[in-house]
Amino acid sequence: MLNLILSLLLALGITTGAPQPQPDPTPEPSPSPGSLPTPGRGPSPSPGPVPMGVTEVVTPVGTPLRVTVGKANPSIGDNYFLVDDRSGDTATLTMDKGRIDKGCAPGGCSQDVYVDIDPKREGTFTFKVQYCLRSTLEQCDKAGREPVSYNVTVLVVE
């Protein structure tokens, strides 16, 4: 029954946080630093973070999920903020940043920005992330970018 549900979700283009076989191993080009993901549905993630650009995800209760929401270059002043967390008691959300490559040239280093989802119970919720340039959220310079909305479904898997 679970395989049928997951197959149906994948046929609809909705990904899960669990590893799934990928039909096309050709990597997609990397987005430019500081760019926000384009809303849409993407390929099933392999073990590791959900790739940038995927805005609809499905995960089982109790299976943490990491969603890549952007790239930040601290030298430029890129910032990302969780601006609308509607997870309630369905999940706990936290923001985190990846490591900066110590061997990269000054001024050119960037790091992935993530929202970590800890699913607590079955349900559906959204959250939004806003990019700000050289500012705090209260004084956000959006640099022409609107918040990106993510849709998350948490399922009970037996």
C-alpha positions as CSV (number, residue, x, y, z in Angstrom):
1,M,0.0,0.0,0.0
2,L,2.8,2.4,0.9
3,N,4.6,1.7,-2.4
4,L,1.4,2.5,-4.3
5,I,1.0,5.8,-2.4
6,L,4.6,6.8,-3.0
7,S,4.4,5.7,-6.7
8,L,1.3,7.9,-7.1
9,L,3.0,10.9,-5.5
10,L,6.0,10.5,-7.7
11,A,3.9,10.2,-10.8
12,L,2.3,13.5,-9.8
13,G,5.8,15.0,-9.5
14,I,5.8,15.3,-5.7
15,T,9.0,14.2,-4.1
16,T,9.6,12.5,-0.8
17,G,12.4,13.0,1.7
18,A,13.3,9.3,1.3
19,P,15.9,8.2,-1.2
20,Q,14.4,7.2,-4.6
21,P,16.0,5.9,-7.8
22,Q,16.8,8.7,-10.2
23,P,16.2,7.9,-13.9
24,D,18.5,10.6,-15.2
25,P,21.9,10.9,-13.4
26,T,22.9,14.0,-15.4
27,P,23.3,16.9,-12.9
28,E,21.4,20.1,-13.5
29,P,23.4,23.3,-13.8
30,S,24.0,25.1,-10.5
31,P,22.0,28.3,-9.9
32,S,23.9,31.5,-9.6
33,P,24.9,32.5,-6.0
34,G,22.2,34.5,-4.2
35,S,19.4,33.3,-6.4
36,L,16.1,32.2,-5.0
37,P,14.7,28.9,-6.2
38,T,12.1,29.0,-9.0
39,P,8.8,27.5,-7.8
40,G,8.1,24.1,-9.2
41,R,8.4,20.4,-8.7
42,G,11.8,18.7,-9.0
43,P,13.3,15.3,-9.1
44,S,13.3,12.9,-6.2
45,P,16.2,13.8,-3.9
46,S,19.0,11.3,-3.4
47,P,20.3,11.0,0.2
48,G,21.0,14.6,1.3
49,P,19.2,17.9,1.0
50,V,16.2,18.5,-1.3
51,P,17.7,20.5,-4.2
52,M,17.2,24.2,-4.7
53,G,14.1,24.9,-6.8
54,V,11.9,22.1,-5.4
55,T,9.0,23.7,-3.5
56,E,6.7,20.8,-2.9
57,V,7.9,17.9,-0.7
58,V,6.4,14.9,1.0
59,T,8.1,13.2,4.0
60,P,7.1,10.6,6.6
61,V,6.5,11.5,10.2
62,G,9.7,11.3,12.1
63,T,12.0,11.5,9.1
64,P,13.9,14.9,9.1
65,L,14.2,16.7,5.8
66,R,16.6,19.4,4.7
67,V,15.4,21.8,1.9
68,T,17.9,23.9,0.1
69,V,16.4,27.4,-0.2
70,G,19.2,29.5,-1.6
71,K,22.9,30.3,-1.8
72,A,24.5,33.0,0.4
73,N,27.8,34.8,-0.1
74,P,28.8,36.4,3.3
75,S,31.2,38.8,1.5
76,I,28.3,40.3,-0.5
77,G,25.8,40.3,2.4
78,D,23.3,37.7,1.3
79,N,20.7,36.8,3.9
80,Y,17.7,34.5,4.0
81,F,14.9,34.7,6.5
82,L,12.0,32.4,7.4
83,V,9.2,34.9,7.1
84,D,6.0,32.8,7.3
85,D,6.1,29.5,9.2
86,R,2.7,27.8,9.2
87,S,3.9,24.4,10.4
88,G,2.2,24.7,13.8
89,D,2.5,21.5,15.6
90,T,3.0,19.5,12.4
91,A,6.8,20.1,12.3
92,T,9.6,22.2,13.7
93,L,11.5,24.4,11.2
94,T,15.0,25.8,11.6
95,M,17.3,27.6,9.2
96,D,20.9,26.5,8.7
97,K,23.9,27.3,6.4
98,G,26.3,24.9,4.8
99,R,30.1,25.1,5.0
100,I,32.1,27.6,3.0
101,D,34.9,26.1,1.0
102,K,38.1,27.2,2.8
103,G,40.0,27.1,-0.5
104,C,37.9,29.6,-2.5
105,A,39.0,33.1,-3.4
106,P,38.0,35.9,-1.1
107,G,34.8,37.6,-2.1
108,G,33.7,34.6,-4.2
109,C,32.7,32.1,-1.6
110,S,29.1,31.0,-1.2
111,Q,27.3,28.5,1.0
112,D,24.0,26.7,0.7
113,V,21.1,27.9,2.9
114,Y,18.7,25.3,4.3
115,V,15.4,25.0,6.1
116,D,15.5,21.8,8.3
117,I,12.1,20.2,8.8
118,D,11.5,17.9,11.8
119,P,8.1,16.3,11.0
120,K,6.1,15.6,14.2
121,R,2.6,14.5,13.0
122,E,0.6,14.1,9.8
123,G,-0.5,17.2,8.1
124,T,0.2,19.8,5.4
125,F,1.7,23.2,5.8
126,T,3.6,26.0,4.0
127,F,6.5,28.2,4.9
128,K,8.0,31.2,3.1
129,V,11.6,32.3,2.8
130,Q,12.7,35.9,1.9
131,Y,16.1,36.9,0.5
132,C,17.5,40.2,1.8
133,L,20.7,42.0,0.6
134,R,23.0,43.5,3.2
135,S,20.2,44.0,5.7
136,T,18.2,42.6,8.6
137,L,14.6,41.4,8.0
138,E,13.3,44.6,9.6
139,Q,15.2,46.7,7.0
140,C,15.1,44.2,4.2
141,D,16.4,45.2,0.8
142,K,14.6,42.5,-1.3
143,A,16.7,43.3,-4.4
144,G,13.6,42.8,-6.4
145,R,12.9,39.3,-5.0
146,E,9.6,38.2,-3.5
147,P,9.3,35.5,-0.8
148,V,9.3,31.9,-2.1
149,S,6.6,29.6,-0.8
150,Y,7.2,25.9,0.0
151,N,4.5,23.3,0.4
152,V,5.1,20.4,2.7
153,T,3.0,17.2,3.3
154,V,3.9,15.0,6.3
155,L,2.5,11.4,6.1
156,V,2.1,8.6,8.6
157,V,3.8,5.6,7.1
158,E,3.0,2.2,8.6
